[in-house]
Amino acid sequence: MWPAIWIVWTCAFALFETIALANRRDNDTLSENIRRLFRTRASKAGRAVFAATWFGFSGWFALHILTETM
């Protein structure tokens, strides 16, 4: 059951992101919303928080997958 849920979620995300990229409206893609959330264009603190969050998550996820823990 869970693999099917993840596949459906991934396909839905891909569909919505493709539509958002194709219509070229502002603030509808994931990247645009992340930039707005962290204010990466106008705030050095926002950039630093985003970078710390991204690298922290990436490091944790790599360890989680490779060591099958956490």
Residue pairs with C-beta under 8 A, 6 or more apart in sequence:
17 29
17 30
20 28
20 29
20 30
21 29
26 32
27 33
27 36
34 40
34 50
35 41
38 46
38 47
38 49
38 50
38 53
39 46
40 46
40 47
40 50
60 70
63 69
63 70
64 70
